[in-house]
Amino acid sequence: MSRRRAATVRLDRALSKLGIASRAQARRLVTDGRVRVAGHTVRDPGRLVVPGHGRITVDDVTPTGRPWRTIAFHKPRGIVTTHRDPEGRPTVFDVLGDAGRSLVAVGRLDMASTGLLLLTTDTKLANHLTDPANAIVRRYVVTVRGAFSDQDAAEMMHGIDGLSARSVIVRKRSARETHLLVELVEGKNREIRRMLEALEHPVTKLMRVAFGAIELGTLQPGQWREVARDEITQFAD
């Protein structure tokens, strides 16, 4: 009777599963020569390893699995969603300090956008929540210039240059500006801003107010709260 062969994974994925970095950050750790496998420096993020076999170290420290933890954070305007910014701009992790240790962001909000950002130690959960196939709804309150029409809303839902909204509701409209409630099920880069720019209604304010069943609620910019596991499992199973 043959023994079942141990499953192998890419080194960057193995590091991500340990909760110490996102896949992109893990790749940088490897290519920067900060990761060793069985005492040997490895610079190939695609190197296959067997989790639990062969000692993996980062900066000569053996990473261990982190306790499950997820937080809801109200991202302020003017900060970026990354651990380190090459341009020296403030990051969400600068704001969170020790509270953000070992967490990875679930998707992103661009520098000018505010509102709900989820961060977690569970990279599998992060991947599930951001996978377009799972169609997890994100809800945004958006202010645009000009009188946004019902036809404009229909175009956003029909699709513009490969981008589309799940729903667009006009909450308040005037010649000067319009307030919208927009829902997406896929977080492409600057998706809402790009659609509205194409419709000649540039965004002046954009705030995410919900991600799945998790809502921003009364959190003020820079504030955060712990998210219970059952809050997530209600919509992430």
ZADO-1210 file (C-alpha; in nm, 4 decimals, padded with zeros to 6 digits):
<atoms>
<atom x="00.0000" y="00.0000" z="00.0000" code="MET" pos="1"/>
<atom x="00.1573" y="00.3297" z="-00.1102" code="SER" pos="2"/>
<atom x="00.1752" y="00.6269" z="00.1199" code="ARG" pos="3"/>
<atom x="-00.0083" y="00.9411" z="00.0238" code="ARG" pos="4"/>
<atom x="00.2313" y="01.2070" z="-00.0922" code="ARG" pos="5"/>
<atom x="00.2411" y="01.5262" z="00.1171" code="ALA" pos="6"/>
<atom x="00.0862" y="01.8248" z="-00.0597" code="ALA" pos="7"/>
<atom x="00.3215" y="02.0979" z="-00.1736" code="THR" pos="8"/>
<atom x="00.2469" y="02.4690" z="-00.2070" code="VAL" pos="9"/>
<atom x="00.4374" y="02.7691" z="-00.3330" code="ARG" pos="10"/>
<atom x="00.6617" y="02.9329" z="-00.0748" code="LEU" pos="11"/>
<atom x="00.4819" y="03.2679" z="-00.1010" code="ASP" pos="12"/>
<atom x="00.1486" y="03.0936" z="-00.0402" code="ARG" pos="13"/>
<atom x="00.2889" y="02.9041" z="00.2586" code="ALA" pos="14"/>
<atom x="00.4016" y="03.2325" z="00.4150" code="LEU" pos="15"/>
<atom x="00.0646" y="03.3907" z="00.3430" code="SER" pos="16"/>
<atom x="-00.1197" y="03.0994" z="00.5059" code="LYS" pos="17"/>
<atom x="00.0837" y="03.1602" z="00.8215" code="LEU" pos="18"/>
<atom x="-00.0781" y="03.5044" z="00.8367" code="GLY" pos="19"/>
<atom x="00.2439" y="03.7082" z="00.8387" code="ILE" pos="20"/>
<atom x="00.1986" y="03.8772" z="00.5005" code="ALA" pos="21"/>
<atom x="-00.0188" y="03.8927" z="00.1923" code="SER" pos="22"/>
<atom x="00.0910" y="03.6922" z="-00.1133" code="ARG" pos="23"/>
<atom x="00.2427" y="04.0049" z="-00.2724" code="ALA" pos="24"/>
<atom x="00.4248" y="04.0967" z="00.0477" code="GLN" pos="25"/>
<atom x="00.5468" y="03.7367" z="00.0875" code="ALA" pos="26"/>
<atom x="00.6907" y="03.7444" z="-00.2639" code="ARG" pos="27"/>
<atom x="00.8874" y="04.0570" z="-00.1745" code="ARG" pos="28"/>
<atom x="01.0172" y="03.8972" z="00.1454" code="LEU" pos="29"/>
<atom x="01.1456" y="03.6038" z="-00.0607" code="VAL" pos="30"/>
<atom x="01.3006" y="03.8036" z="-00.3452" code="THR" pos="31"/>
<atom x="01.4678" y="04.0331" z="-00.0896" code="ASP" pos="32"/>
<atom x="01.6491" y="03.7294" z="00.0497" code="GLY" pos="33"/>
<atom x="01.4809" y="03.7428" z="00.3906" code="ARG" pos="34"/>
<atom x="01.3412" y="03.3863" z="00.3790" code="VAL" pos="35"/>
<atom x="01.5294" y="03.0610" z="00.4458" code="ARG" pos="36"/>
<atom x="01.4119" y="02.7048" z="00.3929" code="VAL" pos="37"/>
<atom x="01.6027" y="02.4380" z="00.5860" code="ALA" pos="38"/>
<atom x="01.8768" y="02.6938" z="00.6537" code="GLY" pos="39"/>
<atom x="01.9206" y="02.7989" z="00.2895" code="HIS" pos="40"/>
<atom x="01.8194" y="03.1391" z="00.1515" code="THR" pos="41"/>
<atom x="01.5534" y="03.1029" z="-00.1175" code="VAL" pos="42"/>
<atom x="01.4782" y="03.3851" z="-00.3615" code="ARG" pos="43"/>
<atom x="01.2176" y="03.2069" z="-00.5717" code="ASP" pos="44"/>
<atom x="00.8613" y="03.2712" z="-00.4424" code="PRO" pos="45"/>
<atom x="00.7437" y="02.9758" z="-00.6522" code="GLY" pos="46"/>
<atom x="00.9687" y="02.7256" z="-00.4743" code="ARG" pos="47"/>
<atom x="00.7520" y="02.4320" z="-00.3690" code="LEU" pos="48"/>
<atom x="00.7494" y="02.3463" z="-00.0006" code="VAL" pos="49"/>
<atom x="00.5538" y="02.1121" z="00.2215" code="VAL" pos="50"/>
<atom x="00.3903" y="02.3087" z="00.5067" code="PRO" pos="51"/>
<atom x="00.5110" y="02.1729" z="00.8391" code="GLY" pos="52"/>
<atom x="00.8175" y="02.0069" z="00.6835" code="HIS" pos="53"/>
<atom x="01.1515" y="02.1795" z="00.6424" code="GLY" pos="54"/>
<atom x="01.2075" y="02.4773" z="00.8706" code="ARG" pos="55"/>
<atom x="01.1007" y="02.8090" z="00.7174" code="ILE" pos="56"/>
<atom x="01.2346" y="03.1292" z="00.8726" code="THR" pos="57"/>
<atom x="01.1817" y="03.4991" z="00.7981" code="VAL" pos="58"/>
<atom x="01.4678" y="03.7222" z="00.9130" code="ASP" pos="59"/>
<atom x="01.5960" y="03.4137" z="01.1001" code="ASP" pos="60"/>
<atom x="01.2718" y="03.3876" z="01.3008" code="VAL" pos="61"/>
<atom x="01.0379" y="03.0905" z="01.2601" code="THR" pos="62"/>
<atom x="00.6875" y="03.2227" z="01.1845" code="PRO" pos="63"/>
<atom x="00.3982" y="03.0573" z="01.3617" code="THR" pos="64"/>
<atom x="00.0286" y="03.0578" z="01.2904" code="GLY" pos="65"/>
<atom x="-00.1540" y="03.3566" z="01.4370" code="ARG" pos="66"/>
<atom x="-00.4783" y="03.3399" z="01.6373" code="PRO" pos="67"/>
<atom x="-00.7870" y="03.4159" z="01.4261" code="TRP" pos="68"/>
<atom x="-00.8630" y="03.7856" z="01.4357" code="ARG" pos="69"/>
<atom x="-01.0572" y="04.0237" z="01.2132" code="THR" pos="70"/>
<atom x="-01.1250" y="04.3935" z="01.2629" code="ILE" pos="71"/>
<atom x="-01.3446" y="04.6560" z="01.0978" code="ALA" pos="72"/>
<atom x="-01.1557" y="04.9834" z="01.0493" code="PHE" pos="73"/>
<atom x="-01.2787" y="05.3242" z="00.9358" code="HIS" pos="74"/>
<atom x="-01.0096" y="05.4257" z="00.6895" code="LYS" pos="75"/>
<atom x="-00.9561" y="05.8022" z="00.6877" code="PRO" pos="76"/>
<atom x="-00.8935" y="06.0005" z="00.3712" code="ARG" pos="77"/>
<atom x="-00.5313" y="06.0522" z="00.2693" code="GLY" pos="78"/>
<atom x="-00.3789" y="05.7190" z="00.3745" code="ILE" pos="79"/>
<atom x="-00.2909" y="05.4177" z="00.1611" code="VAL" pos="80"/>
<atom x="-00.3849" y="05.0519" z="00.2089" code="THR" pos="81"/>
<atom x="-00.0413" y="04.8922" z="00.2276" code="THR" pos="82"/>
<atom x="00.2133" y="04.7918" z="00.4918" code="HIS" pos="83"/>
<atom x="00.4881" y="05.0130" z="00.3523" code="ARG" pos="84"/>
<atom x="00.4637" y="05.2868" z="00.0929" code="ASP" pos="85"/>
<atom x="00.7705" y="05.3575" z="-00.1262" code="PRO" pos="86"/>
<atom x="00.6614" y="05.7216" z="-00.1516" code="GLU" pos="87"/>
<atom x="00.6540" y="05.7568" z="00.2255" code="GLY" pos="88"/>
<atom x="00.2818" y="05.8261" z="00.2467" code="ARG" pos="89"/>
<atom x="00.0988" y="05.7322" z="00.5701" code="PRO" pos="90"/>
<atom x="-00.0596" y="05.3851" z="00.5673" code="THR" pos="91"/>
<atom x="-00.3510" y="05.2208" z="00.7441" code="VAL" pos="92"/>
<atom x="-00.0951" y="05.0289" z="00.9505" code="PHE" pos="93"/>
<atom x="00.0647" y="05.3533" z="01.0669" code="ASP" pos="94"/>
<atom x="-00.2772" y="05.4558" z="01.1987" code="VAL" pos="95"/>
<atom x="-00.3518" y="05.1167" z="01.3560" code="LEU" pos="96"/>
<atom x="-00.0085" y="05.0720" z="01.5164" code="GLY" pos="97"/>
<atom x="00.0104" y="04.7580" z="01.7311" code="ASP" pos="98"/>
<atom x="-00.3592" y="04.6859" z="01.6626" code="ALA" pos="99"/>
<atom x="-00.2725" y="04.6110" z="01.3000" code="GLY" pos="100"/>
<atom x="00.0115" y="04.3695" z="01.3706" code="ARG" pos="101"/>
<atom x="-00.0123" y="04.0412" z="01.1718" code="SER" pos="102"/>
<atom x="-00.3222" y="04.1599" z="00.9852" code="LEU" pos="103"/>
<atom x="-00.3714" y="04.1748" z="00.6090" code="VAL" pos="104"/>
<atom x="-00.6203" y="04.4040" z="00.4385" code="ALA" pos="105"/>
<atom x="-00.9227" y="04.2505" z="00.2666" code="VAL" pos="106"/>
<atom x="-00.9066" y="04.4355" z="-00.0639" code="GLY" pos="107"/>
<atom x="-00.8242" y="04.8040" z="-00.0741" code="ARG" pos="108"/>
<atom x="-00.9610" y="05.1547" z="-00.0641" code="LEU" pos="109"/>
<atom x="-00.7712" y="05.4141" z="-00.2649" code="ASP" pos="110"/>
<atom x="-00.6033" y="05.7083" z="-00.0954" code="MET" pos="111"/>
<atom x="-00.8914" y="05.9510" z="-00.1534" code="ALA" pos="112"/>
<atom x="-01.1629" y="05.7063" z="-00.0398" code="SER" pos="113"/>
<atom x="-01.2808" y="05.6509" z="00.3164" code="THR" pos="114"/>
<atom x="-01.4899" y="05.4046" z="00.5106" code="GLY" pos="115"/>
<atom x="-01.5016" y="05.0383" z="00.5987" code="LEU" pos="116"/>
<atom x="-01.1860" y="04.8329" z="00.5542" code="LEU" pos="117"/>
<atom x="-01.1689" y="04.4775" z="00.6899" code="LEU" pos="118"/>
<atom x="-00.8345" y="04.3398" z="00.8087" code="LEU" pos="119"/>
<atom x="-00.7705" y="03.9818" z="00.9183" code="THR" pos="120"/>
<atom x="-00.5118" y="03.7189" z="01.0097" code="THR" pos="121"/>
<atom x="-00.7081" y="03.4694" z="00.7980" code="ASP" pos="122"/>
<atom x="-00.5716" y="03.4902" z="00.4416" code="THR" pos="123"/>
<atom x="-00.8105" y="03.2175" z="00.3249" code="LYS" pos="124"/>
<atom x="-01.0998" y="03.4346" z="00.4438" code="LEU" pos="125"/>
<atom x="-00.9489" y="03.7402" z="00.2722" code="ALA" pos="126"/>
<atom x="-00.9241" y="03.5497" z="-00.0555" code="ASN" pos="127"/>
<atom x="-01.2831" y="03.4235" z="-00.0215" code="HIS" pos="128"/>
<atom x="-01.4226" y="03.7707" z="00.0452" code="LEU" pos="129"/>
<atom x="-01.2419" y="03.9284" z="-00.2504" code="THR" pos="130"/>
<atom x="-01.3007" y="03.6477" z="-00.5031" code="ASP" pos="131"/>
<atom x="-01.5481" y="03.7838" z="-00.7649" code="PRO" pos="132"/>
<atom x="-01.6994" y="03.4352" z="-00.7982" code="ALA" pos="133"/>
<atom x="-01.8424" y="03.4703" z="-00.4460" code="ASN" pos="134"/>
<atom x="-02.0160" y="03.8015" z="-00.5281" code="ALA" pos="135"/>
<atom x="-01.9804" y="03.9525" z="-00.1799" code="ILE" pos="136"/>
<atom x="-02.1637" y="04.2862" z="-00.1890" code="VAL" pos="137"/>
<atom x="-01.9764" y="04.6080" z="-00.1069" code="ARG" pos="138"/>
<atom x="-02.1901" y="04.9176" z="-00.0510" code="ARG" pos="139"/>
<atom x="-02.0699" y="05.2758" z="-00.1050" code="TYR" pos="140"/>
<atom x="-02.2091" y="05.6244" z="-00.0463" code="VAL" pos="141"/>
<atom x="-02.0849" y="05.8430" z="-00.3307" code="VAL" pos="142"/>
<atom x="-02.1129" y="06.2147" z="-00.4132" code="THR" pos="143"/>
<atom x="-02.0589" y="06.3231" z="-00.7740" code="VAL" pos="144"/>
<atom x="-02.0596" y="06.6536" z="-00.9574" code="ARG" pos="145"/>
<atom x="-02.3656" y="06.7483" z="-01.1594" code="GLY" pos="146"/>
<atom x="-02.7156" y="06.6100" z="-01.1985" code="ALA" pos="147"/>
<atom x="-02.6687" y="06.2354" z="-01.2354" code="PHE" pos="148"/>
<atom x="-02.9582" y="06.0901" z="-01.4389" code="SER" pos="149"/>
<atom x="-03.1500" y="05.7639" z="-01.4175" code="ASP" pos="150"/>
<atom x="-02.9999" y="05.6814" z="-01.7579" code="GLN" pos="151"/>
<atom x="-02.6508" y="05.7234" z="-01.6092" code="ASP" pos="152"/>
<atom x="-02.7457" y="05.4767" z="-01.3339" code="ALA" pos="153"/>
<atom x="-02.8724" y="05.2293" z="-01.5924" code="ALA" pos="154"/>
<atom x="-02.5430" y="05.2565" z="-01.7846" code="GLU" pos="155"/>
<atom x="-02.3410" y="05.1793" z="-01.4713" code="MET" pos="156"/>
<atom x="-02.5464" y="04.8672" z="-01.4083" code="MET" pos="157"/>
<atom x="-02.5336" y="04.7604" z="-01.7736" code="HIS" pos="158"/>
<atom x="-02.1556" y="04.8030" z="-01.7802" code="GLY" pos="159"/>
<atom x="-01.8939" y="05.0576" z="-01.8890" code="ILE" pos="160"/>
<atom x="-01.5581" y="04.9441" z="-02.0319" code="ASP" pos="161"/>
<atom x="-01.5799" y="04.6062" z="-01.8597" code="GLY" pos="162"/>
<atom x="-01.6891" y="04.7553" z="-01.5260" code="LEU" pos="163"/>
<atom x="-02.0362" y="04.7399" z="-01.3764" code="SER" pos="164"/>
<atom x="-02.2328" y="04.8070" z="-01.0588" code="ALA" pos="165"/>
<atom x="-02.4808" y="04.5652" z="-00.9003" code="ARG" pos="166"/>
<atom x="-02.7133" y="04.8549" z="-00.8190" code="SER" pos="167"/>
<atom x="-02.7121" y="05.2357" z="-00.8282" code="VAL" pos="168"/>
<atom x="-02.9686" y="05.4380" z="-00.6326" code="ILE" pos="169"/>
<atom x="-03.0002" y="05.8168" z="-00.6581" code="VAL" pos="170"/>
<atom x="-03.0571" y="05.9471" z="-00.3057" code="ARG" pos="171"/>
<atom x="-03.0468" y="06.3222" z="-00.3714" code="LYS" pos="172"/>
<atom x="-03.0001" y="06.5164" z="-00.6952" code="ARG" pos="173"/>
<atom x="-02.9394" y="06.8800" z="-00.7852" code="SER" pos="174"/>
<atom x="-02.7724" y="07.0666" z="-01.0700" code="ALA" pos="175"/>
<atom x="-02.4619" y="07.1042" z="-00.8535" code="ARG" pos="176"/>
<atom x="-02.4189" y="06.7483" z="-00.7198" code="GLU" pos="177"/>
<atom x="-02.5830" y="06.4095" z="-00.6774" code="THR" pos="178"/>
<atom x="-02.5662" y="06.1637" z="-00.3878" code="HIS" pos="179"/>
<atom x="-02.5640" y="05.7945" z="-00.4790" code="LEU" pos="180"/>
<atom x="-02.5762" y="05.4569" z="-00.3093" code="LEU" pos="181"/>
<atom x="-02.3705" y="05.2139" z="-00.5188" code="VAL" pos="182"/>
<atom x="-02.3279" y="04.8380" z="-00.4722" code="GLU" pos="183"/>
<atom x="-02.0458" y="04.6318" z="-00.6243" code="LEU" pos="184"/>
<atom x="-01.9670" y="04.2609" z="-00.6137" code="VAL" pos="185"/>
<atom x="-01.6129" y="04.2952" z="-00.7447" code="GLU" pos="186"/>
<atom x="-01.3490" y="04.5360" z="-00.6171" code="GLY" pos="187"/>
<atom x="-01.1537" y="04.6304" z="-00.9291" code="LYS" pos="188"/>
<atom x="-00.9062" y="04.9174" z="-00.9053" code="ASN" pos="189"/>
<atom x="-01.0910" y="05.2535" z="-00.8780" code="ARG" pos="190"/>
<atom x="-01.3974" y="05.0853" z="-01.0277" code="GLU" pos="191"/>
<atom x="-01.6587" y="05.3398" z="-00.9192" code="ILE" pos="192"/>
<atom x="-01.4393" y="05.6402" z="-00.9976" code="ARG" pos="193"/>
<atom x="-01.3578" y="05.5093" z="-01.3474" code="ARG" pos="194"/>
<atom x="-01.7237" y="05.4481" z="-01.4353" code="MET" pos="195"/>
<atom x="-01.8318" y="05.7894" z="-01.3110" code="LEU" pos="196"/>
<atom x="-01.5459" y="05.9667" z="-01.4870" code="GLU" pos="197"/>
<atom x="-01.6578" y="05.7962" z="-01.8104" code="ALA" pos="198"/>
<atom x="-02.0071" y="05.9410" z="-01.7493" code="LEU" pos="199"/>
<atom x="-01.8547" y="06.2868" z="-01.6859" code="GLU" pos="200"/>
<atom x="-01.9645" y="06.2900" z="-01.3206" code="HIS" pos="201"/>
<atom x="-01.6352" y="06.2963" z="-01.1279" code="PRO" pos="202"/>
<atom x="-01.6450" y="06.1722" z="-00.7685" code="VAL" pos="203"/>
<atom x="-01.5986" y="06.4272" z="-00.4910" code="THR" pos="204"/>
<atom x="-01.6602" y="06.1865" z="-00.2000" code="LYS" pos="205"/>
<atom x="-01.6585" y="05.8084" z="-00.1771" code="LEU" pos="206"/>
<atom x="-01.7166" y="05.6087" z="00.1404" code="MET" pos="207"/>
<atom x="-01.7599" y="05.2317" z="00.1783" code="ARG" pos="208"/>
<atom x="-02.0328" y="05.1727" z="00.4342" code="VAL" pos="209"/>
<atom x="-02.0702" y="04.7926" z="00.4198" code="ALA" pos="210"/>
<atom x="-01.8809" y="04.4792" z="00.3162" code="PHE" pos="211"/>
<atom x="-02.1164" y="04.1830" z="00.3141" code="GLY" pos="212"/>
<atom x="-02.3004" y="04.1843" z="00.6480" code="ALA" pos="213"/>
<atom x="-02.0346" y="04.3997" z="00.8186" code="ILE" pos="214"/>
<atom x="-02.1346" y="04.7664" z="00.8359" code="GLU" pos="215"/>
<atom x="-01.9333" y="05.0780" z="00.9135" code="LEU" pos="216"/>
<atom x="-02.1929" y="05.1875" z="01.1656" code="GLY" pos="217"/>
<atom x="-02.0831" y="05.4619" z="01.4044" code="THR" pos="218"/>
<atom x="-01.7076" y="05.4099" z="01.3656" code="LEU" pos="219"/>
<atom x="-01.5319" y="05.7428" z="01.3199" code="GLN" pos="220"/>
<atom x="-01.2274" y="05.7903" z="01.0927" code="PRO" pos="221"/>
<atom x="-00.9302" y="05.6085" z="01.2465" code="GLY" pos="222"/>
<atom x="-01.1471" y="05.3992" z="01.4797" code="GLN" pos="223"/>
<atom x="-01.1756" y="05.0199" z="01.4630" code="TRP" pos="224"/>
<atom x="-01.3570" y="04.7331" z="01.6330" code="ARG" pos="225"/>
<atom x="-01.3125" y="04.3589" z="01.6637" code="GLU" pos="226"/>
<atom x="-01.5325" y="04.1464" z="01.4362" code="VAL" pos="227"/>
<atom x="-01.6673" y="03.8215" z="01.5818" code="ALA" pos="228"/>
<atom x="-01.6170" y="03.5086" z="01.3761" code="ARG" pos="229"/>
<atom x="-01.9922" y="03.4443" z="01.3524" code="ASP" pos="230"/>
<atom x="-02.0435" y="03.7920" z="01.1970" code="GLU" pos="231"/>
<atom x="-01.8244" y="03.6778" z="00.9081" code="ILE" pos="232"/>
<atom x="-01.9499" y="03.3201" z="00.8767" code="THR" pos="233"/>
<atom x="-02.3052" y="03.4453" z="00.8237" code="GLN" pos="234"/>
<atom x="-02.2075" y="03.5498" z="00.4702" code="PHE" pos="235"/>
<atom x="-01.8641" y="03.3967" z="00.4042" code="ALA" pos="236"/>
<atom x="-01.9359" y="03.0218" z="00.4260" code="ASP" pos="237"/>
</atoms>
